[in-house]
Each structure stands twice: as C-alpha cells, then as structure tokens.
Amino acid sequence: MTRLTHDRCCQEIALQTGQLRTVVRSGADLSLMVPTTPEWSLEQLVRHVGGALRWAALMVRTGAGDEIPEERVPGFGGPARWGDPGALDAWLAECGELIVGALRDAGPDAKVWSWAGIHNAGFWARRMTHELIVHRADAALAAGLPFEVAPDAAADAVDEWLEIVEWAQRTLPEDAVHGLRGPRRTIHLHATDTGAAVRGGRGEGEGPAREGWGRLIELDEDGVSWRRGHEKATVALRGPLTSVLLAFYRRLPLDAPELEVRGERDVLELWLERATFG
C-alpha cells in the first residue's frame, strides 16, 4: 500500500466528516465523556475536530506563512448553543466543505506553513485525513457504534504516525520518544486481513508472515527507524488492520480479542507509552 494521493485524502476527509456527522445524528448523548479522550465529552470532541478543520482550511486558503491563532478562525468554536445535535451537525458539515474546498483549490504543492517543516497543502490534506479517522473512531467507540476504515487509509495513518515520531525524534529534544533509545529491539505490526497471511511453525520469528501488510519498527541506541515488510521481531502485534491501527493509536487495548501480541509485550507497551509527539 502506497501513500495516499492528495485527491484520495480529500475523498477520505469528506467521507470521514460524513461518518462523524452520522454519530452526531445517531441520538448519542453529546455530554457523554469519551473513554479514549477522557478530557472531552462527545460534543467537545466534535467541536475540536471541526475547529481543526476550519483552522487548517483557513491556512491553506490564505497560503499562511506562519501559524494562524485560533481566535482568528471564523466559527472555530462551533455553534453558540451546546447540546443541539442539529446545529452541531450543520456546523460540522460546513467545516468539511471548507477544508475539502480549500485543499482541492490549492492542490498538494501550494505553500503553507506547518508545524512539521513540510510547508505545503499536501501535508494538511494528509494530517486532517488521519485526525478525522482517529477522532471518528473515538466518537464511534464512545457511542457504541461500529468503526471501520479503508485499508489504504488505515495503513497510511500508521505510516504518518511513524513519520511524526521520527520528526519528534529529530526536532524535539525533550520529547518522550527519546526514552525509546537503548539496546536493539524490534516491533512487527502485521495485519491478518490484507493478503494471505503465512504462519510459521513455532511463533513469531520462527516462521514470519511473508504476505500482506506489515511494518517493522526498530529501536536502538540511535532511536527509532522503520520499514515496510515482515521480519523476525522482539514483539509482534497481529490482527485486522483497523484493529492494529486502533491499538497503535492507543484506542484499543492490547488484550482486545481481535488482537494478538507475540513476544516481549513490555517492548510494545513501552512504545505505546513513549511514541508520542508534543
């Protein structure tokens, strides 16, 4: 699976916005606290997502050379009245239209500030795609609704997170990611539903999978690196790609029935604790 194109990101943003709107319209209690983002209620989560879309849309549309403060973004905070699903849904629909329109008009190469040093609209197309995917998962899980995402988008969400971890390692000297340095250890992410998974005879490493989606993360004295593929690893996280994505973003516990952890679980737990940014 390759990186999402700009057009594919725009499609996914529109789709994910629509699916998040479905949660808003589902009758779920908007004051319900979201277990995977415990500082937010469902409505606060939706307002956060919509505000981020409007913020990114304004930067792309204006070709911002620096970060635009939130207070300068029209409609950033959402409807004045809280607890009104109709108003929240309409506002979120407008948020989605603004970001997709701005990204399509600009194209991927338009110059725009970003916090990661990638100064083009393509960065924001990708970032908003995965911001929406993960927070739509938060909303769906809180509301007790099913969550699935297209394999290409799920795979790219994992890759983007790995790239952000590498960026934090290069540019944020105080980031928790530096706590991953040490003796060489590896983490194998393996999706069991993307191609024919070939199992070995005696567990991870003795007969690694040769087909399907996989990522190999390496931790050593120099920090974090990663590559595509399947190899013998210190620990492996296996399951359907959507479930691997959710566990990798700390939205699904490692003990979830659809997941399997093989090898030294503490290495994977350390990764999940330290591989953050900001």
N, C-alpha and C positions, 0 to 999 in steps of 0.2 A: 504494500500500500504506500502510495506516494503522498507528499504534502498536498493539502487542499489548494486548489486554484482560488483566485480572487472571486471568480464568479460562483464557484461552489460554496465559498464562505458566505457570500451574500444570500444564496439559496438557503443555507442552513440557518443563518440568522433569522430570516423570515419564517422558516419552519419552526424554530425553537421559540420565537416570540409567540407565534400562534399557539403552540402547545402550552406555553406558560399562561397564556390567556385562558386556555381551557381549564387550567387549575383554578384560576380566579373565578371562573364562571361555574365551577363544579358544585358550589354550595359549601365548600370547606370554610371553616371558621377562620376568618382573616386574623383574629387575635391569637390563634394557636401558635405556640412557640415551636420553632423549627429545631428538631433534635440535632441535626448536623451543623447548624449555625445557631447555637443556643442563646446568643445575644440578640437574636432577631425573632420577631413574630413573622408569620407568613406575609402579612402586609408590608412589614418593614423590609423583608427580603425582596418582594416585588418592587417596591419603591427604590431600593438600592440598585437593582438590575436596570430598571427603566432610566434612572438618573445617570447610570454609567453609559447607557446607550446614547442619551442626549448629549452628554459631555463629549463622548468620542465623535458623535456626529458633528458637533459644532467645531471641534478641532480640525476634522477632515474637511469640512465645508469651507473653512476660512484659511486652510493651509497654515495653521498655527505654528509659529517658530518657537514657542515656549508653552508650558502648561497653562491652560486657562482655569482660573479659580472657579469652583463650583457655583459660587454666588453670581457669576456672570452667565450662567447657562439658563436660558428661559425654560421654565417649567420643570426645573431639575428635581424639586422635592415631591412632585406629584400633586394630586388633587387636594384642595384645601380641606375637604371633608374626609375624615377617616371612617373606615368601616362600610364604605359604599362600593360594592363589587362592580356595579355598572360604571361608575366614574373611573375606578381603577383600571378596569378593562379598556375603556376608551382611551385613557391616557397611555397605557402600555402599547396599544395598537399604534398610536401616533409616534411613540418612541421608536418602534420597529420600523415604521415608514421613514422616519428621519434618518436613521443610521444606514439603512439599505440604500436609500436615495443618495445620500452623501457619498457612500462608498462606490456605488455604480457610476455616479457622475465623475468622481475623481479618478478612478482607475487605480491599480495597485502601486504605481510608481510615483504618484503625486507626493510632494514633500510635505511632511507633517511631523511635528515633534512627537517623540515617545520617550518614556522613562527607560527603555531598554537600549537606547542608542541605535535603533532601527528606524530611521526617520522617513517613513513612507506610509501611505494609506494601507498598504498590504498588511503591515503589522497590526493595524487596528481591526482590519477585517478578520484576521485570524484570532486575535485576542478576544474580540467581542463574541466570536463564534463559541469559543470554549468557556468564556464567562457565562454565557447563556446556557450551554449544555450542563455545566456543573450546578448552577443555581436552579435550573429547571429540575434537575434531579433532587436537590434539596426540597423544593416545593412539592414535587410529586411524592417523595417519601413521607413528608410531613402530612400530606393529605390522604395518604394511604392509596395512592394511585400508581398504576404500573409505569415503569420507566424503561425505555429502550432508545438506542441511538444508532444511527447508521454506522457500519463498521469503519468506513473511511474517516468519518468524523471522530469516532472514538479513538482510533489509532492515532490520529493527528493530535488529539487532546493530550494523549500520553507523551507524544514526541515534543509538543510545545512545552509541557511541564518540565521535561528533562532539559530542554534548551534554556528555560528560565533558571533552573537550578545551576546550570553551567554559567549563566550570566551572573547570578548572585555570587558564585564562587570567584569569578574574575573581578567583580567590581564592588562587592560589599564585604569589607574585611571583618566586620563584626557579625556577619550572618551565621546562623546556626549550622549551615551546611558545612562549615569548616570542621565541625565536630565529627564528620564522617571520615576524616583523614586517618590513616593507620595501616596496619598490615593488609595485604591484598585480600579482598572478599568480593564475591560476585552475586548478583541478583538476577534471576531469569524470570521474565514475565512471559507467560505462554497462554495464548487464547486457544481454547479447545474447540471452538466453533468456527474457525476460519481456515478451512482446508482440512485435509486428512491428518489427524494427529497420530504420529507413530510413537507408540510407547516402547520403552526399553524393558529389559527383563527384571532389573533389580532397583528401580527407582531413579530419581534424577541424577544424571551424571553417568550412570552405568549404561544407559541407552537413551540419550536425549532425543527429543522430538526433532524431526528433520523437515517438517512441513508446517504450513500455517503461519500465523502471526506470532512473532517473538521479538523481545528486546533483551539485551544483555547489558546490565549496568555494572561497572567496575569501580570499586572503591579501593584506593591505595594511599600511599603517603603523599601523592601529588593531588589527590582529591577525587572528583567524580568524572568519569567518562562513560560513554555508552555507544552501542552499535546495534544494528538490526541483526536478528538471527537467533539460533538456538545453540547453546553450548552447555557443557557441564558447569554447574554453579554451586556456590555455597548454600544458596536457598532458592527455591522456585515458588512463584505464585501462579497457580493454574486455575482456569475457569473460563466461562464465556467472556468475550471481550468486554461487554458492557459491565460485567461484574468486576473484572480486573481493573477497568477504568475507575469504577466507584471506590474500590479498595485502595487504589493508588492515590486517589484524591481524598482518602480518609473519610469516605461517605458510607462505606460498607465495612463491617468488622471482618477481620481475617477468619473468624470462626463461622462465617456465614456458610450455610450448607452447600451453596453453589461453588464455593472456593475450596482449593486445596493448597496447603503450604507444605512443601517438602524440603527437608534440610534444616539449617540453623535459623529457626524462626526469629531469634533475637536480632539477627542482622537485618532482616526485613523490618522489624519493629523499630530499630534504630534509624533506618532510612526514613520511615514514615514520621518519626519524631523530628528529624533534623533537616529533611529536604523540603525546606520552605523558602520563601523569599520575602524580605521586608519585615 
